[in-house]
Amino acid sequence: MNTSTLQAIYVLWNPNGTMKLYQFVIIFEVLMLILAQIPSFHSLRYINLVSLVLCLLYSAAAATAASIYIGSSSKGPHKSYSLSSNDETRIFGIFNAIAIIATTFGNGIIPEIQATLAPPVKGKMFKGLCVCYAVIIVTFFSVAVSGYWAFGNKSAGLVLSNFIDLDGTLLVPRWFIVMINLLTILQLSAVAVVYLQPTNEILERMFADPTSGEFSARNVIPRVISRSISVILAITMAAMLPFFGDINAIIGAFGFLPLDFVLPAVFYNITFKPSKQSALFWFNSIIAVIFSVVAVTAAVAAVRQLSLDAKTYKLFANV
């Protein structure tokens, strides 16, 4: 997504430019190689704060405001909220959307997991979830609702793409599009660094020497090499397979749906052992069964959509 945003800024200022998507991938890769060297998760606390502010700015203030402006103006595109007439496409599309929503709104699982690392678990988890879902409602939800209202079923997976009409007409001022794309790049770069930390922790356990200092040559050299290789591999795969929405759906189906809805209910019954005659036991069991079915169906829908989209793409496609 960041590379597409970089490309969008370039195309705005140089419509006849010859740079390809893979070149923007390389630019972003250099940035991530630098940011990936931040030594520990604790070092990211200020980056997380900056990421929060940027998220509020570009989603709530910029993307939502722009969608409302375009949707209420006369130059806005024709809106249609109709669904596909093909039953198979419509049904699989619903489950594919559920998987994408699970990925987008399932980020609350992160503070839940983090809260279990140190006591008091319950208080820290509750505070973290309150902050997390408050931000989600203000940002993601506002963008989703305003974007769909403004563009209907033609809304792109990246709502910023809708700010330029199919014939190249800018629906909002040029400077506004550049600004919102820059905010997006900065925020997603910060988020990417956070999501790198689990991989970085594994690499630290494999190659670091706990008896040496964090910034000693013995630890710095393996850290730079291992993290650089992991970033290069990840970004190369992202450039090879430019399916942002489809990958989100797969992550939601295989990851967030089980983590958010199935495993908590199962683990509650295993850990606290409520009576099998109690309503709580059966309530948890029903939730686990229903969302297991949803996860399996969403996984099939996600893989199906990826295979359909793969027919129109090639490796390192300039999309």
N, C-alpha and C positions, 0 to 999 in steps of 0.2 A: 504493500500500500504506500509506504514511504517513497519508493522508487517511482510509482505512478504519480505521486504528488510532485516530486521533483520534475518529472517529465511534463506535467501540466503547466508548471511555472515557465519552463523553457518554451513550450509551444505558444504560450500566451505572448511572450516577448519576441519570439522568433518563429512565426508560423511556418516558414519555409526551411527551418533548420533540418540538419541531416543526422543529428544525434539519435541513437537508438536506445531502447529500454535497457539493454544490457550495460550500456555506458553509465546510465544513472544508477544501476545496481552497483557498479564498481565504486562510484562516488559515495553511495550510502555505506558500502562495505568498509571503506576507509574510515568513515566516521565511527562505525560500530566497533572496528578493531581498536580504536582509541578508547572508547567508552567501556569496552569489555574488560579493560585492565583495572578497573576500579576494584580494589582488593576484596572487600567483604560487603555483605548485605547491609551492615550497620553504616557503611560509608555512603549508602544511597539515600539516607533520610532527607537530605536537602533536595536531591533530585526528585524524590517522591513528592515533596511539597511543590516544587516547580511544575511537575507533571500535573498535579491537581489543579493548579491555577490555570495552566494552559488548556487543560481539558474543559474547564468551565468557560474559558474565553472562546475557544473555537467551536464548541458544541452548542452551549446554551446561548451565548451572546452572538455568535457569528452564523453558524449553520442554521440554527432555528430561526434567527431573525431574517436571514436571507431567504429561507424557504417561505416564511410568512409573507415577505415582501413580494416575492415572485408569484406566489399563489393568489395574492389579492390584486396584482397589477394586470393591466390589459395585455401586456406583452408576454404573460406567462403561457406555458404550453397548454394544449388541450388536455383535460384531465379525464381519465376513465378509470373506474374502480371495478370493472368487470373481471371475472375470473375466466380461465381457459375453459373452453367448451369440451375439451377432452378429459374424460373422467380419470384416466390413468395419470395424466399430467397434473391434474388438479390435486388428486389425493397424495401423490408422491411429493408434490410441491408443498403441501401442508406440512408433512412430516419433515421435509428438508428445512422448511422455515423454523419448525420447532427446534431442530438441532442447532440452527444458527442463533436463535434466540437464547438457547441454553448456554452457548459459548459466550454471547455478549453479556447476558445478565447473570451468568453463573460465576462471575469473578468473586462473589462473596465467599466462595469456598476457600479462597487464598487466606483472608484474615482468620477464617475458622481453623485452618490447619496451623497457621502461625501461632494462634492463641493457645494451642495445646502444647507448645514447646516450653512454656514456663507458667507457673501459677501466678495469680489465680485464674484458672481457665475460663470459668463462666463469665466473670465480670469483664475480662479483656475481650473475650469473644463477642459479647453483646455490644460493647462500645464500638469495636471494629466493624461489626455488621451494620450497626446504625449509620455510621459514617459512610461505609461502602454503598449501602443501598440508597442513602440520601443523595450521594453524588450520582449514582446510576439513574435515579428518577429525574434529577435535574438535567443531566446531560444526555445519555443514550435515549431515554424515553421521549424527551422533548424533540430530539432530532428525528426519531422514528415517526412520531405522530405528525409533526409539521412537514417532514419530507414526503410522506405518503399523501398527506392532504394536498400538498402543492403539485405533486407530479403524478399521483395515481399509480397505476400498475406499470408505468414507464420509469418509475424511480430506479436509478441504478444502485448497485450494491455499495458504491462509494457516492454518497449524496452530493459531494462537491462536483462530480461529473455533470450533474444536472444543471449547474449554473451556466453552462455553455450550451446553447441550442444545437440541434443536429446540423444546421447550416452554418455553424460557427459564430452565431450572434451571441454576444455577452448579455446575460439577463441581469447581471449586477455589474457595478463598475469594476474595471480591470484591477485597480489597486486593492479592492476588497477581496477579489479572488486570490491575488498574490498573498495578501496578508493572512487569509484563512488557511491557505496551503502551507505557509511558513509555520504557523502555529501548529498545524497538524504534524508537520515533519518533526518539530522540536518535541512535541508531546509523545508521539509514537516512538521516537528514539529513546526517550526516558523510560517508557514502558518496556521496550525491547531489552534494555539493560536489566530491569527488574526480573524479567522472565528468563534471562540468561543465568541468574544466580543459582538455581538448582543444579544445572549442568556444571557451573563453575565450582560448586561445593564438591561435587563428585570428583572433578579433576583435581581439586586441592587435596582430597584424601588419597588419591592415587599417586600424586607426584610431589606433594609438599613434605617438608621435614618439620614437624612440630617443635623440635628442639632448636631450630634456627629462627631468627627474627623474620617478621612478615616481609620486610623490605631487604632482607639479605639476598646476596646473589644466588645462593642455593635455592631460594624460593621464587625469586622474581623471574629468573630465566625460564624454569619450567612453566610458570604461570603464563608468561607472555606467549610462549610457543604453543602450549596446549589450548589456551583460550583463542588464540588467533586461528588455529586450525579448525576449531569447532565453529567459529563465526564464518570462516570462509566456506566450509561445507554447507552450513545452514543457508547462507545467502545464495550460494550457487544453486542449491536445490530450489529455493524460492524463485530464482530467475528462470530455471528450467521449466518450472510448473507454475505459471502465473494464474492460479485459480483461487483468488482470495476468498470469495464467498463459499466456494465448494470445500476448501480446506477448513474453513470455519465450521461448516456443517459436519464434516467428519470428526473434528475435534469435539464438537458438541455431542454427537451421537455416541462416540466411543469413550469420551472422557467426562464431560460435565454432567450429562444426564445420569449416568450411574453414580458419580461422586455426589451430586446434589440431592438426588431423590431416592435412589435404590439403596446404596450402602449405608447411609445414616439410619434408615428404618430397620434394616437387617441388623446392624451393629447394636442398635438400641435394644432390640429383642434379645440378642445374644448376651449383652452386657448386664442389663437390668432384669432380665428374665421375668417379664410380666406374666401373669397367669394366662394360660391358653384360652380360658373362658372369659377373659376381660376384653372390653371393647378396644382398649389401647393396643393389645397384641394384634387383634384382627385389623385394626385401622392401619397399623404399620405394615402388616403383611399385604394388605390390599394395595397400599401405596407402592410397595416394592414390586408386586406383580404387574400392576398397571404400567408403571414407568419402565419396567424391564421390557415389556411388549413395545412400548413407545420407543425405547432406545434401539431395539433390534430393527423395528420398522424404519426409524429415522436413519439408522446405519445403511440399510438397503437403499433408501431414497437418496442419501448423500453419495454413495458409491455410484448409483445410477446416474445422478446428475453430473458427477465428475466424468463418467465415461461418455456422456452425451456431449459435454463441453470439450472433451479432449479431441473429438472429431474435427473441431474447427480450429484447433491450435496446433502448433508445432513447438519443439524445444526452443527455448530462448526467443519466444515469439515477441514481436514488437507491438504489444497490446496497450 
